[in-house]
Amino acid sequence: MRRAQPVMFVGKSYFAIAISAAMALNVMTLVPVSARATPAFSGQTGQPCGACHVNKAGGGALTEVGEKFKANGNKMK
């Protein structure tokens, strides 16, 4: 009597999981993420948030000083 060949579902499912994970990681690296200002910049520069942001509480649109700070790699000249 002939034995039935084992079905390789386990190997195929691991392969599918690996491909799915790789695709998910690739998508996550391609999705642009907006930069977020942090209070650490205020501590680093000694300036209030309003020095770089139009909104004096920080966040949102940048002033001319904020644009220069950003263009300089988040460092004061």
C-alpha positions, 0 to 999 in steps of 0.5 A: 500500500502506498503512503500518502504524501504529507501536505506542506501547509506549515511551511507555506504558512510560514512563508506567507507570514514572512512575506506579509511581515516584509510587506508591512515593514516596507509599507511602514518605511514608505509612509511619510511621518510629519516631524514633531517639535519637542519641548527638548528643542526649547531646553536645548536652545533656551528659547520659548516655543513661540520663538520658532512657532507662530502659535506661541504654545508651540506646534504648527506653522514655523516662523522665519526663525523656526524655518532657519532652525529646521534648515540648520538641522535643528541647531542654532547657528 
